[in-house]
Structures are given as structure tokens and as C-alpha cells.
Amino acid sequence: MLKRMLGLLGTASLVAAMATPASAVELKLGHYAQEAHPAHKAAMMMAEGVAKRTNNAVTIKIYPANQLGDGNEVLEQQMKGAVDLSLPTQPMLDKYGDKGNKPFGVVMLPFVYTGYEHAWKVLDGPFAKWVAPSFDKLGLVHLANWEWGFRNLTNNKRPIMTPDDVKGLKIRTPGEIQLQSAMEAAGGIVTKIAFPELPMALKQGVVDGQENPLSVIYHNKLYEVQSHLALTYHSYNSMMAIASKQTWGKLSADQQNILKEEAQKAGQWFRNEVLKEEKDLVAKLKEKGMKVTEPNLAAFKAKMQPAYDAIAEYSGKANVEAFLKMVAETK
């Protein structure tokens, strides 16, 4: 019988047929990081682990670098059932909250964390329990917290050591009010520009600077159009591995556990990789010609009350107070 099947299908076809169950599920994952970024490597790691542990009953096809649209567009597709898995950040989710009650909006409060491990402790612990009902309401399943990182400020005009050095600089931020208000509180003139248009805007002088994690600055080669880097670490957020409820319901309990465990494993690798990489990235950016400064962060934090007020109005004063309590209790 086996010889007959070999003759009909060929050895390679038979091996593939035996390796892949007839009821196999292929999940579509879209994200916005470049293929060289640790986020994409973590996604591949998760996909490999899931395929191996389910014997290819569940596989993940990855679409990096905005192939399915930017992060917000992919999230919209996921909510409509067209994408199974995504890697949004907290601010991509906060706009779905009710007016004045957006719990995801508090994560990027400026200068609240003492470092990466403190941020992880907050988001993995009390924050995760606090926002669980919000995920459920959106039809999403939170698998794991990944990484994105602390944001830093670059510009073409001058080195930055104090908020006075930011005053008058034209700074690009994404659409998040948290980042806009933080840069305005520091003295910058904020302009919203889509990220794909940013390198040209910097090159042409439409804006003087921008703010992003070191990994984004390096992997997207922003050092080619920026000369100064200030290590402000002003705001933090992270990618999250998210499944749609619709997709989750297609999986068996064992498959759900495997997907969540592999998402968490890949997420911790991603976190560790960012920590290791950041030390190297400062040196690499210096090699690329960037002049690096370490500003007085206490002076910056002292300027942030207007940003806190704006974020409280947007996210809800009670939400900001609840989050700051979590931050204090996990230090």
C-alpha cells in the first residue's frame, strides 16, 4: 500500500501530506516592524514553536513591515476577522475606549518607570489584570506582552541636555496624545507625520527631530537624516501578542495553551534581546556619526505636569491615578 501511494504521490508529496494534518489551521499575523528588528525574529520564533508543538496542526504565516497595512489598520482587520494575530502597542488600543475612559492610554505617561524591568513588572502584573475586561470587550485575547521600548529624542539642530534645548524645535510625533503632550511640555513644536514619510520630512527640514526607541532609530536608518541623539527615555510602551476571539475559538484547549506559551516565550526573548541590543545600539549610532547626550531627566520630568493633565483628560483622571498607584507599588 505504501509503495502504491509513493508511486501516486511521490516521496516529497507523501511526506508533506503525512506531516500536515488534514484539519490544519493557518493563522495570519501582520505587524509593522522591519524584518531585521527583534520583533520579527520573535514572531518567527513563536511561529516555529507553535508549528513544532502542534505537529503543524497550527501554523502562522507572518506579514512584516506593514505588508497588510500599518499597525492600526491591521488591528482593524483583526477585529473584522481578516487577520488572526497582531502585535499592537497599548496606544493602538486606547482609541477604542470610551471618551474619558481609555485605560490603555495611561501606559505612556512620561517618566514614570525606573527602567525596563519595572515597566515589565507593572504591565505583566496589576495592569494586565486591570485591563483584561477591555480586551474581552474588544473581542481580543491577550497572549503576552512583548517589547517596543523607551523612546528617545533625535534632532538636526543641537545637542539636548535640558528642556531649554528642546524649546522651539519642530518635532515629529505619531498621533498619540501622550507623546504629543510630552514633547510640547518639554518645549517642542509638535507635528504629526506618518512614519513612512518621516525620513524625507527630516531630510527636507519639514521637522527638526523625532522620538522613537533606539531599535527603530537604528533599524530604520534614521541616523542618515539625524545628527543628535538625546537619551531621554521619556515614554515606554510595548507590543503585545494578540489573538482575535474568533480565531481563539477555532483552537482546541491544548492549542490555545501552546499558542499562549510560545507567545510568552518569544516575548521574553524579545525583551532580553532589546536590553542586550540597546547597549550596542548607542555605540553603533555613535559609529554612524550621531552625537549622543545624556540629559538631565529630573529637569524634564519637572516639566511634565501639562502632559499629565492632558493624558488624564484623555484617558480619565481615575485611570491615571489607578495606574500611578500600580507604578508606585511595583517599584
HELIX and SHEET records of a PDB file:
HELIX    1   1 LEU A    2  LEU A    9  1                                   8    
HELIX    2   2 THR A   11  ALA A   19  1                                   9    
HELIX    3   3 PRO A   38  ARG A   53  1                                  16    
HELIX    4   4 GLY A   71  MET A   79  1                                   9    
HELIX    5   5 GLN A   90  ASP A   94  1                                   5    
HELIX    6   6 PRO A  103  VAL A  106  5                                   4    
HELIX    7   7 TYR A  116  ASP A  124  1                                   9    
HELIX    8   8 PRO A  126  LYS A  137  1                                  12    
HELIX    9   9 PRO A  163  ASP A  165  5                                   3    
HELIX   10  10 ILE A  177  ALA A  185  1                                   9    
HELIX   11  11 PHE A  195  GLU A  197  5                                   3    
HELIX   12  12 LEU A  198  GLN A  204  1                                   7    
HELIX   13  13 LEU A  214  HIS A  219  1                                   6    
HELIX   14  14 LEU A  222  GLU A  224  5                                   3    
HELIX   15  15 LYS A  245  TRP A  248  1                                   4    
HELIX   16  16 ALA A  253  GLU A  287  1                                  35    
HELIX   17  17 LEU A  297  LYS A  301  1                                   5    
HELIX   18  18 GLN A  305  SER A  315  1                                  11    
HELIX   19  19 LYS A  317  GLU A  329  1                                  13    
SHEET    1   A 5 VAL A  58  TYR A  63  0                                        
SHEET    2   A 5 VAL A  25  GLY A  30  1                                        
SHEET    3   A 5 LEU A  85  SER A  86  1                                        
SHEET    4   A 5 MET A 240  SER A 244 -1                                        
SHEET    5   A 5 LEU A 140  ASN A 145 -1                                        
SHEET    1   B 6 ILE A 189  LYS A 192  0                                        
SHEET    2   B 6 LYS A 170  THR A 173  1                                        
SHEET    3   B 6 GLY A 209  PRO A 213  1                                        
SHEET    4   B 6 GLY A 149  ASN A 155 -1                                        
SHEET    5   B 6 HIS A 228  ALA A 230 -1                                        
SHEET    6   B 6 LYS A 291  THR A 293  1                                        
SHEET    1   C 5 ILE A 189  LYS A 192  0                                        
SHEET    2   C 5 LYS A 170  THR A 173  1                                        
SHEET    3   C 5 GLY A 209  PRO A 213  1                                        
SHEET    4   C 5 GLY A 149  ASN A 155 -1                                        
SHEET    5   C 5 TYR A 236  ASN A 237 -1                                        
END                                                                             
